[in-house]
Structures are given as structure tokens and as C-alpha cells.
Amino acid sequence: MKLKTWFVVLSLAASGAALSTELYRWTDDGGRVHYGVLTDVPQRYARRAVPASTPLPPGTTACEARWHRFAASAACFDQYRLVGGGLKPEAFERCTEVPQPDCN
């Protein structure tokens, strides 16, 4: 009985950790901005990684800001992609859909 209780507690803790997954933003050596979970950040860019919710640098254009929101949204949904295509239903509960910007 105690083993079952621990299994349930561990399962709930693991699912809670998945709910609190935070997205990060980092810039590579070529100046390209990437989004993903902390485990996706290459070691050499770990010091550059900031939470995706961190405000963008001053001087960021409105178009760039829209592209950043789109990329962060895509990175969130990527965590819930299924092997054969499609998404897990909880993706729509935890991620915000952002349409692709129409600006360059």
C-alpha cells in the first residue's frame, strides 16, 4: 500500500514539474535567437539564456517583437508534439497560439 502511495506522489510531482516548464531565449554566435526549455540550450550558450518572458532589448521593433512571440509560442507547442504528427491536448491548455507574423 505504501509503495502505491509513493508512486502516486511521484507521478503527481512529475506532472507538476511538466506544468512549470519555463521557456528560455538565447542568441547563438551568428546572432540568431532560439527558444526552448533549459535542457535544449547548448552548454556554450547557457550563460546567454534568459527566461523567454524577460523583456526584449530596447530598440526591438514591433515586427521583431511579434516574431519573438511567435517563436516562443512554437517552442512551447514543440514540447507537446507527437511522433506521428499532431499535438497532445494539454498543449492548448499550456501554450498560447500566436499566428505567424506578416511582417519582415
C-alpha positions in Angstrom: 0.0 0.0 0.0 2.8 2.4 0.9 4.5 1.7 -2.4 1.4 2.7 -4.3 1.1 5.9 -2.3 4.7 6.8 -3.2 4.1 6.1 -6.8 1.1 8.4 -6.9 3.1 11.1 -5.1 6.0 10.8 -7.5 3.7 10.8 -10.5 1.9 14.0 -9.3 5.3 15.7 -8.7 6.5 14.8 -12.2 3.3 16.1 -13.8 3.6 19.3 -11.7 7.2 19.7 -13.0 6.0 19.4 -16.5 3.4 22.2 -15.9 6.0 24.5 -14.6 8.4 24.1 -17.6 9.8 27.5 -18.4 10.9 28.5 -21.8 14.3 30.2 -22.4 15.6 32.5 -25.0 19.3 32.6 -26.2 21.3 34.0 -29.1 23.8 31.9 -30.9 27.2 33.1 -32.3 25.5 34.0 -35.6 23.0 36.4 -33.9 20.1 34.0 -34.3 17.6 33.9 -31.4 16.4 30.5 -30.2 13.7 29.4 -27.8 13.3 26.2 -25.8 13.4 24.6 -22.4 16.6 24.9 -20.4 17.7 21.4 -21.4 17.6 22.5 -25.1 20.2 25.3 -24.5 23.6 24.2 -25.8 26.2 24.4 -23.0 28.2 27.1 -24.7 25.2 29.4 -24.7 24.0 28.6 -21.2 25.2 32.0 -19.8 23.3 33.8 -22.5 20.0 32.1 -21.8 17.3 34.1 -20.2 13.6 33.3 -19.4 11.6 33.9 -22.6 9.3 36.2 -20.5 12.3 38.6 -20.0 11.6 41.9 -21.8 13.2 42.2 -25.2 16.2 44.6 -25.5 15.5 48.3 -26.1 15.2 49.2 -29.8 13.4 45.9 -30.7 10.9 46.8 -33.4 7.3 45.9 -33.3 7.8 43.4 -36.1 10.7 41.7 -34.2 8.6 41.5 -31.1 5.8 39.8 -33.0 8.3 37.2 -34.4 9.7 36.7 -30.8 6.2 36.0 -29.5 5.6 33.6 -32.5 8.9 31.7 -31.8 8.2 31.4 -28.1 4.7 30.0 -28.9 6.2 27.5 -31.3 8.8 26.4 -28.8 6.0 25.9 -26.2 3.9 23.7 -28.6 7.1 21.8 -29.6 7.1 20.2 -26.1 3.8 18.5 -26.8 4.3 17.2 -30.4 3.6 13.6 -31.0 5.9 11.3 -33.0 3.4 10.7 -35.8 2.4 14.4 -36.0 -0.2 16.3 -34.1 -0.2 17.6 -30.5 -1.1 16.4 -27.1 -4.4 18.1 -26.0 -2.7 19.7 -23.0 -0.6 21.8 -25.4 -3.7 24.1 -25.9 -4.1 24.5 -22.2 -0.5 25.4 -21.5 0.6 27.3 -24.6 -0.7 30.4 -26.3 -1.4 30.2 -30.1 0.3 33.1 -31.9 -0.2 33.4 -35.6 2.8 33.8 -37.9 3.6 37.5 -38.3 3.1 39.0 -41.7 5.9 41.5 -41.4 9.6 41.1 -42.2 
